[in-house]
């Protein structure tokens, strides 16, 4: 599986920052945001608030993984 990393600029807590994620993580993040009826930017803001000292890109990957596992367990 070959997936590139894409850097995107997002506004979080009133300031711009860039986030680099592999394509499958961006896709999963869009799906999660759509299921919650919120924007990807708002969802990233929520992850940012909860991440503590963890790198934002890493925190997003962990969030996506946890969401996928949660969805699988609820089936």
N, C-alpha and C positions, 0 to 999 in steps of 0.2 A: 504494500500500500504506500503510495507516494502522495504526501500531502504537504503543501507549502505552508509557511507561516505568513499570516497577513497582519499588518499593523494598521490599527484603526484609531482615530482620534475620538475621544468621548469627553463629555462634560460631566464632571462629578463634583458635587458640593461647590458649584460655582467656578471651578477651574478646569481647564482642558488638560487631559493627559492622554498618552497613547498606550494602547494595549496590543500586544502581539500574541496571537493564538493560531493554532493550526486550523485549517478549514473545517474539519469535523466538529471542533469545539464551537466555532462561530455558528455553524448550522444548528447544533444542539441548543446553544444559547438562544437563538431565534425561536426555535420550537418551544422551549420552556417559557420564554417571554410571551409568546402568542397564547399558549395554554393558560397563562395567568392574566391574559388580557392587559399586558403592559408592554412598554417599549424595552428594547434591549438596554438602552441607556439607563432607564430606571432600575432594571434588574441588576445591572453592573453596579449602580449606586448602592443597592442593598447589599451586594456581596462586599463592596468596599467598606461599608459601615461595620460589617461583621468580621472582617479578616484579621484584625489585630495587626501584628507585625509582619504577617505573611505577604509576600510579593503578590500584587494584584492579579497578574496573569496566572500564577499558581493557584491562587484562591479561586479564580473562576474555573479552572480545570477541576479542582476538588469539588466545587459546588456542582458542576455538570455531572461528574461521576456519581456523587451522592444522589442527585436527582434521578439519574438513570436507574440506580440501584433501588431507590424508593419506589419508582414506578413499576419495576420488575416485581418487587415483593408484594405490591398491592394487587397484583393480578390474581 
